[in-house]
């Protein structure tokens, strides 16, 4: 954190197979530069939920999101298995788009 300028972060993201993060500015930047994303949401109110801040109008195969079951639940209640399954799906879609095999 703090080592890259926003321009350098955008350049790095534009070349990445995927970007995993919480609902942060860098997540929105990744979507803007067409970097495939998996975003974790742990909202404390409806305004910070996946529905409010998720990857709207972005292709689902390249932009996935997971959210805690209830408002106020900690992010660690999203299971590692869920995160891995979604991350693999995003990376596979990214690889397929580039014409690469696993």
Secondary structure, DSSP 8 states (H G I E B T S, - for coil): --SS-HHHHHHHHHH-S-EEEESSHHHHHHHHTT--EEEEE--SSGGGSHHHHS-TTS-TTTEEEEE-SSTT--GGGS-HHHHHHHHHHHHHHHHHHHT---
